[in-house]
Amino acid sequence: MNTCGEGGALRESDGQIAYCKDVKFGSVFRHVPVKRAFTPDMPGSRCTNLKSGAQWNLYKFQPGSGPGHISYTSAQPLLPAHSIDMVLAATPNARYTGQVDKIGWDSGYVEGVGSIYPPADTGPRGYFLMFWTSYLVPSREGSYRFDVWWVDDVAFLWVGNKAIADFSETNADLKVDYAFLDVFGKKYFEFHVKAEDVGKRIPIRVANIQSGGPFSVFMMVTDPTGKVIMNSGDRGSGKLPQASNGEIGYCP
């Protein structure tokens, strides 16, 4: 059995990740995730009361130092500056971490990621991987919609148990490419909540990968009635930024 699938050749494996060389593109590698024993960057879920918002964890790298590669767009192989493996980069404890009241951020630059994320304004300036992790606690049955747009360079969304430790590029519920390609309303994911799951804590993970220069990602979540329960920005949505109303939160 070829672990790497069609078009791939095994390069090496550390027991966590199988590194696969893409035969067609030569220097472009992709990972095949293996179930991990730890839950990287996922806040606890056993507290009595969740705090509205999300935990964030930032991994910063110098160009060329990433352990693997991740697809930048579907049209072409990666540029060297985008060499990063989101799964291997997600260690049990990030160096730069904190909490925020909504998932996503307006445009910024890797040279300074903003006053909301002050611990991250140190260290390497080359490129980064950002995770926001939280829980959806639905108040009603039906479809919750996750809109992700205005992304630079690329963003991923996982909802459900795979967001905890089994997340990968290939099992993401949503992938959004460079900003001008995916405007508001073009890319969204609907998560259906059954009656028996109302009030339960459903894991959420969002990743933003930036190669250098400006970055951005917006996310808006609406409940089955169309009510906004969290929104990180406008940029075509017609909605003002809104902190989580309590249906998205984490254990502090």
C-alpha positions as CSV (number, residue, x, y, z in Angstrom):
1,M,0.0,0.0,0.0
2,N,1.3,3.5,-0.9
3,T,0.9,5.6,2.2
4,C,1.3,8.7,0.1
5,G,-1.4,7.9,-2.4
6,E,-1.3,8.3,-6.2
7,G,1.6,10.5,-7.4
8,G,3.4,10.4,-4.1
9,A,6.5,8.7,-2.7
10,L,7.3,8.3,1.0
11,R,10.2,10.5,2.1
12,E,10.3,9.8,5.8
13,S,8.0,9.4,8.9
14,D,8.4,10.5,12.5
15,G,5.5,8.4,13.8
16,Q,3.3,11.5,13.8
17,I,3.5,12.5,10.1
18,A,4.4,10.7,7.0
19,Y,6.3,13.1,4.7
20,C,5.5,12.5,1.1
21,K,7.4,13.8,-1.9
22,D,5.1,14.8,-4.8
23,V,6.6,13.1,-7.7
24,K,5.2,15.6,-10.2
25,F,6.6,18.7,-8.5
26,G,9.7,17.2,-7.0
27,S,10.4,19.6,-4.1
28,V,6.8,19.9,-3.0
29,F,6.0,17.8,0.0
30,R,2.7,17.0,1.6
31,H,1.8,15.3,4.9
32,V,-0.4,12.3,5.6
33,P,-1.6,12.8,9.1
34,V,-1.4,10.1,11.7
35,K,-3.7,10.2,14.8
36,R,-1.8,12.0,17.6
37,A,-1.9,11.3,21.3
38,F,-2.1,15.0,22.3
39,T,-4.6,17.7,21.4
40,P,-2.6,20.6,20.1
41,D,-3.8,24.1,21.1
42,M,-7.4,23.0,21.9
43,P,-8.7,24.7,25.0
44,G,-10.4,22.6,27.7
45,S,-14.1,21.9,27.5
46,R,-14.9,20.8,31.1
47,C,-15.3,24.1,32.8
48,T,-18.8,25.1,34.1
49,N,-19.0,28.3,32.1
50,L,-17.3,29.0,28.7
51,K,-15.9,32.5,28.1
52,S,-17.1,34.0,24.8
53,G,-14.5,34.1,22.0
54,A,-11.6,31.8,21.2
55,Q,-8.0,30.9,22.2
56,W,-5.3,31.8,19.7
57,N,-1.9,30.1,19.1
58,L,0.7,31.5,16.7
59,Y,3.7,29.6,15.2
60,K,6.3,31.8,13.6
61,F,9.0,30.7,11.2
62,Q,11.8,32.0,9.0
63,P,11.4,31.4,5.3
64,G,12.5,27.9,4.4
65,S,12.5,26.6,7.9
66,G,9.1,24.9,7.8
67,P,9.0,21.1,8.1
68,G,6.8,20.5,5.1
69,H,4.6,22.2,2.5
70,I,0.9,23.2,2.2
71,S,-1.0,24.0,-0.9
72,Y,-1.1,27.8,-1.6
73,T,-3.6,27.7,-4.5
74,S,-5.0,24.8,-6.5
75,A,-3.5,26.2,-9.7
76,Q,0.2,25.9,-8.9
77,P,2.7,24.2,-6.6
78,L,4.1,26.1,-3.6
79,L,6.5,28.9,-3.6
80,P,9.4,28.1,-1.2
81,A,8.3,30.8,1.2
82,H,5.1,29.0,1.9
83,S,6.8,25.8,3.2
84,I,5.0,24.9,6.3
85,D,3.3,21.8,7.6
86,M,0.3,22.8,9.8
87,V,0.0,19.5,11.5
88,L,3.6,19.1,12.6
89,A,3.8,22.8,13.5
90,A,0.9,22.2,16.0
91,T,2.9,21.2,19.1
92,P,1.2,20.7,22.4
93,N,2.2,24.2,23.6
94,A,2.5,27.2,21.3
95,R,5.1,29.9,22.2
96,Y,2.7,32.8,21.3
97,T,-0.8,32.4,22.7
98,G,-3.7,34.3,24.2
99,Q,-7.5,34.8,24.0
100,V,-9.7,37.0,21.8
101,D,-13.4,37.7,21.6
102,K,-13.9,36.7,17.9
103,I,-12.1,34.5,15.4
104,G,-10.4,36.3,12.5
105,W,-8.6,39.6,12.0
106,D,-8.4,42.5,9.7
107,S,-5.5,43.2,7.4
108,G,-2.1,43.4,9.0
109,Y,1.6,42.7,8.4
110,V,3.8,39.9,9.8
111,E,6.2,42.7,11.0
112,G,3.6,43.6,13.6
113,V,0.4,41.5,14.2
114,G,-1.5,44.2,16.2
115,S,-2.4,45.3,19.6
116,I,-4.8,42.5,20.2
117,Y,-2.0,40.0,19.9
118,P,0.9,41.7,21.6
119,P,2.8,38.5,22.7
120,A,3.2,37.6,19.0
121,D,5.1,40.8,18.1
122,T,8.4,39.1,18.9
123,G,10.4,36.3,17.3
124,P,10.8,35.4,13.6
125,R,9.2,37.7,11.0
126,G,9.3,35.4,8.0
127,Y,5.9,33.7,7.9
128,F,3.4,32.2,10.3
129,L,0.7,29.7,11.1
130,M,-2.2,31.0,13.2
131,F,-4.8,28.8,14.9
132,W,-8.0,29.9,16.6
133,T,-9.7,27.2,18.6
134,S,-13.0,27.3,20.4
135,Y,-16.4,25.5,20.8
136,L,-19.8,26.1,19.2
137,V,-22.5,25.6,21.8
138,P,-25.7,25.6,19.7
139,S,-28.9,27.0,21.2
140,R,-31.1,25.4,18.6
141,E,-31.4,22.6,16.0
142,G,-30.6,23.3,12.4
143,S,-27.8,24.5,10.2
144,Y,-25.1,26.9,11.5
145,R,-23.3,28.7,8.7
146,F,-19.6,29.5,8.7
147,D,-18.6,32.1,6.2
148,V,-14.8,32.6,5.7
149,W,-13.5,35.3,3.3
150,W,-11.0,38.1,2.6
151,V,-8.2,35.6,3.2
152,D,-4.4,36.2,2.8
153,D,-2.8,33.8,2.1
154,V,-4.9,30.8,2.9
155,A,-7.4,29.7,5.6
156,F,-8.9,26.4,6.8
157,L,-11.9,25.5,8.9
158,W,-12.7,22.3,10.8
159,V,-15.9,21.8,12.8
160,G,-16.5,18.7,15.0
161,N,-14.2,16.2,16.7
162,K,-11.6,16.2,13.9
163,A,-10.8,19.8,14.9
164,I,-9.2,18.5,18.1
165,A,-6.3,16.4,16.9
166,D,-7.1,14.8,13.6
167,F,-7.2,17.9,11.5
168,S,-5.3,18.1,8.2
169,E,-5.4,19.9,4.9
170,T,-7.3,17.1,3.3
171,N,-10.1,16.8,5.8
172,A,-10.9,20.5,6.3
173,D,-14.5,21.5,6.0
174,L,-13.5,24.6,4.2
175,K,-10.4,25.9,2.4
176,V,-10.3,29.6,1.3
177,D,-7.6,30.9,-0.9
178,Y,-6.1,34.3,-1.6
179,A,-8.5,37.3,-0.9
180,F,-9.5,38.4,-4.4
181,L,-10.4,34.8,-5.3
182,D,-12.9,34.3,-2.5
183,V,-15.2,37.2,-1.6
184,F,-17.9,37.2,1.1
185,G,-20.6,34.6,0.4
186,K,-18.5,32.5,-2.1
187,K,-17.0,30.0,0.5
188,Y,-19.0,28.8,3.4
189,F,-19.7,25.6,5.4
190,E,-23.0,24.6,7.0
191,F,-22.9,22.4,10.1
192,H,-26.2,20.7,10.9
193,V,-27.0,20.4,14.6
194,K,-29.3,17.6,15.6
195,A,-31.8,18.1,18.4
196,E,-29.8,15.9,20.8
197,D,-26.7,18.0,20.2
198,V,-28.2,21.3,21.3
199,G,-26.2,22.7,24.2
200,K,-23.3,20.4,23.6
201,R,-19.7,21.7,23.0
202,I,-18.7,21.2,19.4
203,P,-14.9,21.9,18.6
204,I,-14.0,24.6,16.1
205,R,-10.5,25.2,14.6
206,V,-9.5,27.9,12.1
207,A,-6.0,28.1,10.6
208,N,-4.5,31.1,8.7
209,I,-1.2,30.6,6.9
210,Q,0.8,33.7,5.8
211,S,4.0,33.8,3.8
212,G,5.0,37.4,4.5
213,G,3.7,40.9,4.0
214,P,0.0,41.5,4.6
215,F,-2.4,39.0,6.1
216,S,-6.1,38.8,6.8
217,V,-9.0,36.4,7.4
218,F,-12.7,37.1,8.3
219,M,-15.2,34.7,9.7
220,M,-18.9,35.1,10.4
221,V,-21.1,32.5,12.0
222,T,-24.9,32.6,11.8
223,D,-27.5,30.4,13.5
224,P,-30.4,28.6,11.7
225,T,-32.5,31.7,11.8
226,G,-29.8,33.8,10.1
227,K,-28.9,35.6,13.3
228,V,-25.2,36.6,13.5
229,I,-23.6,35.0,16.6
230,M,-20.0,36.1,15.8
231,N,-18.4,38.2,13.0
232,S,-14.8,39.4,12.7
233,G,-15.3,42.0,10.0
234,D,-17.1,43.7,7.1
235,R,-15.3,43.6,3.8
236,G,-18.4,42.9,1.8
237,S,-20.5,41.2,4.5
238,G,-22.6,44.3,5.3
239,K,-22.3,43.4,8.9
240,L,-20.2,45.2,11.6
241,P,-17.7,43.2,13.6
242,Q,-19.4,41.4,16.5
243,A,-17.9,39.5,19.4
244,S,-19.3,36.1,20.2
245,N,-22.7,36.2,21.8
246,G,-21.9,33.2,24.0
247,E,-22.6,30.4,21.5
248,I,-18.9,30.3,20.6
249,G,-16.5,30.1,23.6
250,Y,-13.7,28.4,25.4
251,C,-12.6,27.4,28.9
252,P,-10.3,30.1,30.2
